[in-house]
Amino acid sequence: MKKTVLIIIEHTSIPADTIVWQDALTLNSEGFEVIIISPKSKRDNLIYEKKNNIKIFRHPRLFDGSSILLYLLEYF
């Protein structure tokens, strides 16, 4: 039975976050089942996809953009 790794990303969509994507690919090549939960960007068309045998689930962002006010709202 494969061991599963769940990766949760807070700010950047996958595979745009290349560091996390490379980690996921490495874990997958080592025999782990990899599941990623990340925010959906404007470029992402799919909420769910399987890419390179990695399951990716995307959720809509509550606050889109970058400002001090949005940062405070997100963590309030």
Rosetta constraint file for C-alpha pairs under 8 A:
AtomPair CA 2 CA 31 HARMONIC 6.83 0.50
AtomPair CA 2 CA 32 HARMONIC 5.86 0.50
AtomPair CA 2 CA 33 HARMONIC 6.27 0.50
AtomPair CA 3 CA 31 HARMONIC 7.84 0.50
AtomPair CA 3 CA 32 HARMONIC 5.35 0.50
AtomPair CA 3 CA 33 HARMONIC 6.13 0.50
AtomPair CA 4 CA 32 HARMONIC 5.65 0.50
AtomPair CA 4 CA 33 HARMONIC 4.57 0.50
AtomPair CA 4 CA 34 HARMONIC 5.86 0.50
AtomPair CA 4 CA 35 HARMONIC 7.47 0.50
AtomPair CA 5 CA 32 HARMONIC 6.68 0.50
AtomPair CA 5 CA 33 HARMONIC 6.15 0.50
AtomPair CA 5 CA 34 HARMONIC 4.96 0.50
AtomPair CA 5 CA 35 HARMONIC 6.25 0.50
AtomPair CA 6 CA 34 HARMONIC 6.09 0.50
AtomPair CA 6 CA 35 HARMONIC 4.89 0.50
AtomPair CA 6 CA 36 HARMONIC 5.84 0.50
AtomPair CA 6 CA 37 HARMONIC 7.69 0.50
AtomPair CA 7 CA 34 HARMONIC 7.54 0.50
AtomPair CA 7 CA 35 HARMONIC 6.22 0.50
AtomPair CA 7 CA 36 HARMONIC 4.71 0.50
AtomPair CA 7 CA 37 HARMONIC 6.26 0.50
AtomPair CA 8 CA 36 HARMONIC 5.85 0.50
AtomPair CA 8 CA 37 HARMONIC 4.81 0.50
AtomPair CA 8 CA 38 HARMONIC 6.05 0.50
AtomPair CA 9 CA 13 HARMONIC 7.53 0.50
AtomPair CA 9 CA 36 HARMONIC 7.52 0.50
AtomPair CA 9 CA 37 HARMONIC 6.15 0.50
AtomPair CA 9 CA 38 HARMONIC 4.78 0.50
AtomPair CA 9 CA 39 HARMONIC 7.16 0.50
AtomPair CA 10 CA 38 HARMONIC 6.35 0.50
AtomPair CA 10 CA 39 HARMONIC 6.71 0.50
AtomPair CA 11 CA 38 HARMONIC 7.46 0.50
AtomPair CA 11 CA 39 HARMONIC 6.49 0.50
AtomPair CA 12 CA 16 HARMONIC 6.76 0.50
AtomPair CA 12 CA 17 HARMONIC 5.83 0.50
AtomPair CA 12 CA 38 HARMONIC 6.89 0.50
AtomPair CA 12 CA 39 HARMONIC 6.42 0.50
AtomPair CA 12 CA 41 HARMONIC 7.74 0.50
AtomPair CA 13 CA 17 HARMONIC 6.24 0.50
AtomPair CA 13 CA 38 HARMONIC 5.45 0.50
AtomPair CA 13 CA 39 HARMONIC 5.28 0.50
AtomPair CA 13 CA 40 HARMONIC 5.78 0.50
AtomPair CA 13 CA 41 HARMONIC 5.90 0.50
AtomPair CA 13 CA 58 HARMONIC 7.73 0.50
AtomPair CA 14 CA 18 HARMONIC 7.70 0.50
AtomPair CA 14 CA 20 HARMONIC 7.90 0.50
AtomPair CA 14 CA 21 HARMONIC 6.68 0.50
AtomPair CA 14 CA 36 HARMONIC 8.00 0.50
AtomPair CA 14 CA 38 HARMONIC 6.47 0.50
AtomPair CA 14 CA 56 HARMONIC 7.64 0.50
AtomPair CA 15 CA 20 HARMONIC 7.94 0.50
AtomPair CA 15 CA 21 HARMONIC 5.60 0.50
AtomPair CA 16 CA 21 HARMONIC 7.79 0.50
AtomPair CA 17 CA 21 HARMONIC 6.14 0.50
AtomPair CA 18 CA 22 HARMONIC 6.01 0.50
AtomPair CA 19 CA 23 HARMONIC 6.37 0.50
AtomPair CA 20 CA 24 HARMONIC 6.16 0.50
AtomPair CA 21 CA 25 HARMONIC 6.20 0.50
AtomPair CA 22 CA 26 HARMONIC 6.15 0.50
AtomPair CA 23 CA 27 HARMONIC 6.18 0.50
AtomPair CA 24 CA 28 HARMONIC 6.08 0.50
AtomPair CA 24 CA 34 HARMONIC 6.47 0.50
AtomPair CA 24 CA 54 HARMONIC 7.61 0.50
AtomPair CA 25 CA 29 HARMONIC 6.14 0.50
AtomPair CA 25 CA 52 HARMONIC 7.67 0.50
AtomPair CA 25 CA 54 HARMONIC 7.83 0.50
AtomPair CA 26 CA 30 HARMONIC 6.30 0.50
AtomPair CA 27 CA 31 HARMONIC 6.66 0.50
AtomPair CA 27 CA 32 HARMONIC 5.57 0.50
AtomPair CA 27 CA 33 HARMONIC 7.78 0.50
AtomPair CA 27 CA 34 HARMONIC 7.13 0.50
AtomPair CA 28 CA 32 HARMONIC 4.89 0.50
AtomPair CA 28 CA 33 HARMONIC 6.02 0.50
AtomPair CA 28 CA 34 HARMONIC 6.17 0.50
AtomPair CA 28 CA 53 HARMONIC 7.58 0.50
AtomPair CA 28 CA 54 HARMONIC 7.33 0.50
AtomPair CA 33 CA 54 HARMONIC 7.15 0.50
AtomPair CA 34 CA 53 HARMONIC 7.97 0.50
AtomPair CA 34 CA 54 HARMONIC 5.33 0.50
AtomPair CA 34 CA 55 HARMONIC 6.47 0.50
AtomPair CA 35 CA 54 HARMONIC 6.01 0.50
AtomPair CA 35 CA 55 HARMONIC 4.78 0.50
AtomPair CA 35 CA 56 HARMONIC 6.00 0.50
AtomPair CA 35 CA 57 HARMONIC 7.74 0.50
AtomPair CA 36 CA 54 HARMONIC 7.52 0.50
AtomPair CA 36 CA 55 HARMONIC 6.21 0.50
AtomPair CA 36 CA 56 HARMONIC 4.84 0.50
AtomPair CA 36 CA 57 HARMONIC 6.14 0.50
AtomPair CA 37 CA 56 HARMONIC 6.05 0.50
AtomPair CA 37 CA 57 HARMONIC 4.84 0.50
AtomPair CA 37 CA 58 HARMONIC 5.78 0.50
AtomPair CA 37 CA 59 HARMONIC 7.59 0.50
AtomPair CA 38 CA 56 HARMONIC 7.55 0.50
AtomPair CA 38 CA 57 HARMONIC 6.43 0.50
AtomPair CA 38 CA 58 HARMONIC 4.97 0.50
AtomPair CA 38 CA 59 HARMONIC 6.44 0.50
AtomPair CA 39 CA 58 HARMONIC 5.15 0.50
AtomPair CA 39 CA 59 HARMONIC 4.90 0.50
AtomPair CA 39 CA 60 HARMONIC 5.83 0.50
AtomPair CA 39 CA 61 HARMONIC 5.82 0.50
AtomPair CA 40 CA 44 HARMONIC 6.07 0.50
AtomPair CA 40 CA 47 HARMONIC 7.19 0.50
AtomPair CA 40 CA 58 HARMONIC 5.02 0.50
AtomPair CA 40 CA 59 HARMONIC 5.37 0.50
AtomPair CA 40 CA 60 HARMONIC 5.23 0.50
AtomPair CA 40 CA 61 HARMONIC 6.52 0.50
AtomPair CA 41 CA 60 HARMONIC 7.82 0.50
AtomPair CA 41 CA 61 HARMONIC 7.92 0.50
AtomPair CA 46 CA 58 HARMONIC 7.60 0.50
AtomPair CA 47 CA 56 HARMONIC 7.93 0.50
AtomPair CA 47 CA 57 HARMONIC 5.80 0.50
AtomPair CA 47 CA 58 HARMONIC 4.77 0.50
AtomPair CA 47 CA 59 HARMONIC 6.66 0.50
AtomPair CA 48 CA 55 HARMONIC 7.44 0.50
AtomPair CA 48 CA 56 HARMONIC 5.62 0.50
AtomPair CA 48 CA 57 HARMONIC 4.66 0.50
AtomPair CA 48 CA 58 HARMONIC 6.25 0.50
AtomPair CA 49 CA 55 HARMONIC 6.11 0.50
AtomPair CA 49 CA 56 HARMONIC 5.35 0.50
AtomPair CA 49 CA 57 HARMONIC 6.84 0.50
AtomPair CA 50 CA 54 HARMONIC 5.37 0.50
AtomPair CA 50 CA 55 HARMONIC 4.53 0.50
AtomPair CA 50 CA 56 HARMONIC 5.99 0.50
AtomPair CA 51 CA 55 HARMONIC 6.60 0.50
AtomPair CA 51 CA 56 HARMONIC 7.41 0.50
AtomPair CA 62 CA 74 HARMONIC 7.95 0.50
AtomPair CA 63 CA 70 HARMONIC 6.42 0.50
AtomPair CA 63 CA 74 HARMONIC 7.04 0.50
AtomPair CA 64 CA 70 HARMONIC 7.86 0.50
AtomPair CA 65 CA 70 HARMONIC 7.22 0.50
AtomPair CA 66 CA 70 HARMONIC 6.32 0.50
AtomPair CA 66 CA 71 HARMONIC 7.09 0.50
AtomPair CA 67 CA 71 HARMONIC 6.19 0.50
AtomPair CA 68 CA 72 HARMONIC 6.20 0.50
AtomPair CA 69 CA 73 HARMONIC 6.16 0.50
AtomPair CA 70 CA 74 HARMONIC 6.05 0.50
AtomPair CA 71 CA 75 HARMONIC 6.44 0.50
AtomPair CA 72 CA 76 HARMONIC 5.79 0.50
